[in-house]
């Protein structure tokens, strides 16, 4: 199976950029350079996949800051058709407390999954996490690709009950 432009964009473009410098990733998406960054990353993905369309990255995104020291970049993708392509992504940066505990960076995706759909008989997506070392963790949790609220509940529950190992936290630069 050849990697699609959308798969490359999320997994080999956004994911590594996020894990290499999470604070800069958030700042970039929050600044004037956001459109150029997304366009450049999308053009790289199109070229690598030997595709030409769509011309623009098929996503909407925003940044929520529920409190000081916590930033959540949310993305919703369109034109999802192949296994591994994300319907939704959450990039979370939580600064450590003064004692340097409880800081983390995490990237979750709700991916299209033909396998999950075969098992359930419904159009299902699977929740997963992109790790800083390049590994990909599937949680085995499936839901409808349109269930963005269910995906958010899954992310929150995972953060509460499955904190990232200390090695996954990248201190701010």
Secondary structure, DSSP 8 states (H G I E B T S, - for coil): ----HHHHIIIIIIHHHHHH-HHHHHHHHHSTTHHHHHHHHHHHHHHHHT----SS--EEEEEEEEETTEEEEEEEE-S--STT-EEEEEEEEE---TTS-S-EEEEEEEEE-HHHHHHHSS-EEEEEEE-TTS-EEEEEEEEETT-HHHHHHHHHHHHHHS---GGG-----
